[in-house]
Amino acid sequence: MKFRSILTASAAAAALFAGAPAIAQQSTQPVDDEKVLASEKEMDDAPGVPAMWKVADEDTTIYLFGTVHLLPDDVNWKTKMVSDALASSQALVTEIDLTPEKIEAMGQLVGSKGMLTDGSTLRGLMTEEQKATFEAGLARIGIPAETFDGMEPWLASIAMTQIIAQASGFEESKGVETVLEAAVGEDTKRIGLETIEFQISLFDELPIDQQILFLLEGAENPLEGITMLNDLVKVWANGQPEELGKMMNEGFAPHPNLGERLLYQRNEKWADWIDTRLDTPGTIFIAVGAGHLAGERSVQDYLSVRDIETTRVQ
């Protein structure tokens, strides 16, 4: 399969925004199930054993677990080792704060930042050729083109991916962070590595022409993104970070600035955070998108540069 950059970026975008599914549900009609490739998906029968690592010194232990934020029902990923590591941790660290009060405000913030407010429309930003490609792609999945007219291109791309993913059986309620958040006790500290404002800026600050390219490459064959998402989930659930990393790195190669913004710069910052956190005794559980813990310039690579060893424990 050809892994196009936009499909990888769209999967990453879906993983970034817990508020995006809510926007998609409020703004669009569901995709017709008959048109969704993922309805015919064949997930592996074996229980999932995604990779997990540990960073430790004499008085600090930090678990690193790669996640997928949207999952179907049939992926069994929560092993005893993951449960024990989480239970032993004093803090759950995620990309952003996922406590209910933060989630409630997140959708509103994403919506306010991603809507066109100057009287323009999404299709009005496109050339006639671009508009034809966009409308033809949406017609294939039964979504009226005007559905997205009020959105900036980056948000329309995320919303489109979310709509198709949800119609294909991928649910935020089954996502790893949602399950982990429900599993930890009230006395477990919650820590966000980033703010939702920062994550929005990763897309909102892209030039409009690149946002439109981001959208059109995905719209040209929208269902292909679900095929890729299925493949990503399979290699993740089977504990194959090398293969996952290859898919991510190849996907971002044609648009290196997207890879820099979405993965590599953030990986380096998180490695700095872990380096500093090792000075504080205790045990914490870090759960971030699996793409950050796979491939070249992963969090582990940046830790290695700092002479910090990561050991795979699952």
C-alpha positions in Angstrom: 0.0 0.0 0.0 1.2 3.5 -0.8 1.3 5.5 2.5 0.6 9.0 1.5 1.7 11.8 3.7 -1.7 13.3 4.3 -3.1 10.0 5.5 -0.4 9.7 8.1 -1.0 13.4 9.1 -4.7 12.8 9.3 -4.3 9.8 11.6 -1.9 12.0 13.7 -4.5 14.8 13.7 -7.2 12.4 14.8 -4.9 11.3 17.6 -4.2 14.8 18.7 -7.7 16.2 19.3 -10.1 14.6 21.7 -12.5 17.5 20.9 -12.5 16.8 17.1 -15.0 13.9 17.2 -17.5 16.1 19.0 -17.2 18.7 16.3 -17.6 16.1 13.6 -20.7 14.7 15.2 -22.3 18.1 15.6 -21.5 19.4 12.1 -22.1 16.5 9.7 -24.2 13.5 8.8 -22.8 10.0 9.3 -21.1 8.2 6.5 -23.2 5.5 4.9 -22.0 2.2 6.4 -22.1 0.6 2.9 -19.4 3.0 1.7 -17.0 2.4 4.6 -14.1 0.1 3.9 -13.4 -0.5 7.5 -16.7 -2.3 7.9 -14.9 -5.2 6.2 -11.7 -4.9 8.2 -10.0 -8.0 9.5 -8.3 -7.2 12.8 -5.9 -9.9 14.2 -7.5 -12.4 16.6 -4.5 -12.5 18.9 -4.7 -10.3 22.0 -2.9 -7.0 21.4 0.5 -6.5 23.1 1.6 -3.0 22.2 5.1 -2.0 23.1 6.0 -0.4 26.4 9.3 0.9 27.7 10.8 1.9 31.0 13.3 4.6 31.9 14.7 4.3 35.4 17.4 5.5 37.8 18.0 4.7 41.4 14.8 6.3 42.7 12.6 7.1 39.6 10.7 4.9 37.2 9.0 6.2 34.1 6.9 4.0 31.9 6.4 4.9 28.2 3.4 3.5 26.5 2.4 4.3 22.9 -1.4 4.9 22.4 -4.0 5.1 19.7 -6.7 7.6 20.5 -9.5 6.0 18.5 -10.1 2.2 18.5 -12.7 -0.3 17.4 -14.2 -2.8 19.9 -12.1 -5.8 18.9 -8.7 -4.6 20.0 -7.5 -6.2 23.2 -4.5 -4.1 24.4 -4.6 -3.8 28.2 -2.3 -6.4 29.5 -1.5 -7.2 33.1 1.9 -5.5 32.7 0.2 -2.3 31.6 -2.3 -2.5 34.4 0.4 -3.1 37.0 2.6 -0.3 35.7 -0.3 2.1 35.8 -1.3 1.0 39.3 2.2 1.6 40.6 2.4 5.1 39.3 1.7 8.3 41.2 0.9 10.2 38.0 -0.7 9.6 34.6 1.0 11.8 32.0 -0.7 12.4 28.6 -0.2 14.8 25.8 -2.9 17.1 27.2 -4.9 17.1 30.3 -7.8 14.7 29.7 -9.8 15.2 32.9 -13.6 15.7 32.2 -13.6 19.4 32.8 -10.8 20.0 30.3 -12.5 17.7 27.7 -15.7 19.7 28.0 -14.0 22.9 27.1 -11.8 21.4 24.4 -14.4 21.0 21.7 -15.5 24.6 22.0 -11.9 25.8 21.7 -11.1 23.7 18.7 -14.3 24.9 17.1 -13.7 28.6 17.7 -10.2 28.4 16.4 -11.0 26.4 13.3 -14.1 28.2 12.0 -13.9 30.8 9.2 -15.1 34.2 10.6 -14.3 36.6 7.9 -17.2 35.8 5.6 -15.2 33.4 3.4 -16.1 29.8 2.8 -13.9 26.7 2.6 -14.6 26.1 -1.0 -14.2 29.8 -1.7 -10.6 29.4 -0.8 -10.0 26.8 -3.5 -9.4 27.0 -7.2 -12.1 25.4 -9.5 -9.9 22.3 -9.9 -9.4 22.0 -6.2 -13.1 22.4 -5.5 -14.0 19.7 -8.1 -11.6 17.3 -6.4 -12.9 18.1 -3.0 -16.6 17.8 -4.0 -16.0 14.5 -5.9 -14.3 12.9 -2.9 -17.0 13.9 -0.5 -19.7 12.6 -2.9 -18.1 9.2 -2.7 -18.9 9.0 1.0 -22.2 10.7 0.8 -21.3 13.9 2.6 -22.6 17.2 1.2 -19.7 19.5 0.3 -21.4 22.5 2.1 -21.0 20.6 5.4 -17.5 21.9 5.8 -17.9 25.4 4.3 -17.6 27.2 7.6 -14.4 25.4 8.6 -10.8 26.3 8.0 -9.1 23.6 5.8 -7.1 22.0 8.7 -10.2 21.5 10.8 -12.2 20.2 7.8 -9.5 17.6 7.2 -9.6 16.4 10.8 -13.4 16.4 10.9 -13.6 14.4 7.7 -11.2 11.8 9.1 -13.2 11.6 12.3 -16.5 11.1 10.5 -15.2 8.2 8.5 -13.4 6.7 11.4 -16.5 6.8 13.6 -18.7 5.4 10.9 -16.1 2.6 10.5 -16.4 1.6 14.2 -13.5 3.6 15.7 -14.5 5.2 18.9 -12.9 7.7 21.2 -14.5 5.9 24.2 -12.4 2.8 23.3 -9.2 4.9 22.8 -6.3 4.1 25.1 -6.2 7.4 27.0 -9.9 7.3 27.7 -9.6 3.8 29.1 -6.5 4.7 31.2 -8.1 7.9 32.5 -11.1 5.9 33.7 -8.8 3.3 35.3 -6.7 5.5 37.6 -7.9 6.7 41.0 -8.7 10.2 42.0 -5.5 10.3 44.0 -3.4 9.8 40.9 -2.0 13.1 39.6 -2.8 14.1 36.0 -0.1 15.8 34.0 -0.4 17.2 30.5 2.8 17.6 28.4 1.1 20.3 26.3 -1.9 22.5 26.1 -4.7 22.2 23.7 -3.9 25.7 22.5 -0.5 24.6 21.5 -1.8 21.5 19.7 -4.3 23.6 17.8 -1.5 26.0 16.7 0.3 23.1 15.1 -2.3 23.1 12.3 -3.9 26.6 12.6 -0.5 28.3 11.9 0.2 26.3 8.7 -0.1 28.5 5.6 -3.6 28.3 4.1 -2.3 26.8 0.8 -0.7 23.9 2.7 -3.8 23.5 4.8 -5.8 23.1 1.5 -3.2 20.6 0.2 -3.6 18.7 3.5 -7.3 18.6 3.0 -7.4 17.8 -0.7 -5.0 14.9 -0.5 -7.2 13.3 2.0 -10.4 14.1 0.2 -9.2 12.6 -3.1 -9.7 9.1 -1.7 -11.2 9.5 1.8 -11.7 5.8 2.6 -8.0 5.1 1.9 -7.3 6.7 5.3 -9.3 4.1 7.1 -7.3 1.3 5.4 -4.2 3.0 6.7 -5.6 3.5 10.2 -6.4 -0.2 10.3 -2.9 -1.1 9.3 -1.5 1.3 11.9 -3.6 -0.3 14.6 -2.5 -3.8 13.6 1.2 -3.1 13.8 0.7 -1.2 17.1 -1.4 -3.9 18.7 1.2 -6.5 17.6 4.0 -4.6 19.2 5.9 -3.7 16.1 7.2 -0.1 16.7 9.8 -0.5 14.0 7.2 -1.1 11.3 5.0 1.7 12.8 7.9 4.1 12.7 8.7 3.2 9.1 5.1 3.9 8.1 5.1 7.3 9.9 8.5 8.4 8.7 7.7 7.5 5.0 4.4 9.1 5.3 5.8 12.4 6.4 8.8 12.4 4.0 7.1 14.4 1.2 6.0 17.2 3.7 8.9 17.4 6.1 7.6 20.5 7.9 4.5 18.5 9.0 6.7 15.8 10.4 8.8 18.4 12.2 5.7 20.1 13.7 3.7 17.0 14.6 6.3 14.6 15.7 10.0 15.4 15.9 10.1 18.8 17.6 7.6 17.6 20.2 9.6 14.4 20.7 12.7 16.4 21.6 10.8 18.5 24.0 9.2 15.5 25.7 12.7 13.9 26.0 13.8 17.1 27.8 10.8 16.8 30.1 11.6 13.2 31.0 15.3 14.0 31.6 14.2 16.7 34.1 11.5 14.5 35.7 14.2 11.8 36.5 15.4 14.2 39.2 12.1 13.7 41.1 11.7 10.3 42.9 8.7 8.2 42.2 6.9 6.3 39.4 4.9 7.8 36.6 3.1 6.4 33.5 3.4 8.3 30.3 0.9 7.6 27.5 1.4 9.4 24.2 0.5 8.7 20.6 2.4 5.6 19.4 4.0 7.4 16.5 6.1 9.4 19.0 7.7 6.2 20.3 8.5 4.7 17.0 10.9 5.2 14.1 13.7 7.7 13.6 13.9 10.7 15.9 11.5 9.0 18.4 11.4 10.1 22.0 13.7 7.2 22.8 16.2 8.5 20.2 16.3 11.9 21.8 16.7 10.3 25.2 19.7 8.3 23.9 21.3 11.5 22.8 21.1 12.5 26.5 22.7 9.2 27.5 19.4 8.0 29.0 18.6 4.3 28.3 15.1 3.1 27.6 14.4 -0.6 28.1 11.5 -2.3 26.4 9.5 -4.2 29.0 6.6 -5.4 26.8 
